[in-house]
Amino acid sequence: AIPSEAIVRRKGKSFAFVEETPGKFRRAELQLGATIGSQRVVLAGLKAGDQLAVEGAFFLQSEIEKGSFEAGHAH
């Protein structure tokens, strides 16, 4: 499960931003399960140990939508 605030939604899909190297993120499409408190169960799209952008997830998505970052990678 991951914090709900790490999840961004766009066009009916859910995503999280995974940090590949310090300051470099990729957007991962998620398949979500149940909500447990303030967390969401992830059924697919992440692997154990992935480091996520939590507080900055909305900012990263906004930058992609403005065209500041590539669709798959954000710095």
N, C-alpha and C positions, 0 to 999 in steps of 0.2 A: 504494500500500500504506500501511496505517496500523499503529501499534503495537497489538499484541494487547490490551494493557491498556486501550485506548480503547473496546473493544467490550464491551457488556453484552448478556446474553441473557435473554429472558423468553418463556415459552410457545413455545419452539421458534424464536423469531425473534431476529435480531441487530440491535442498535442502536448508534449513536454519538451523542454530544451535540455539536452544532454551536453555537459561540458566534455569535449574531447581532449583539449589541452587548455592550460590556463588562458581564459579569456576567449576561447573559441568554442562555439556551440553548434550543435546540429538539432534540427527539429525532428522529433520522433513522433509518428502517429501512434496513438494509443487505442487499445481496446479496453474499455473500463468495465468493472464489475460493481459490486455493492459499495455504498458509502458507509464508512464506520467512523462515527464522530466527525472530525474534520479531515479525514483521510479518504482516499478512493482506492479501491483494489484495482491493480493493473493486471489484466489477463494476458495482454500481448503488447509488444512495442518497446519494452525495456528489459534489461537484464540486471541481475543482482550486481550491486556495486556501482551502477551508473550514478554519476554525480549530476544533480539537477539544479537548474536555476529555479529558485522558488520565488523570492520577492521580486526578481527582475523579469519574470516570464512574460508578463503583460507588456513591459517595455520592449523586449526582444520581438514579440509579435507585432507590435506597433511599428517598429523600425522596418520589419520585413514588408509590411503593408505599404509603408511610405516609399519602399524601394531602396532603402539604405543598405540592406543586406541581401545576399542571395537567399532564395527560398529555403535552401537546405542548410546553409551555414551563416552564422552571425558572429561578429567579433566585437 
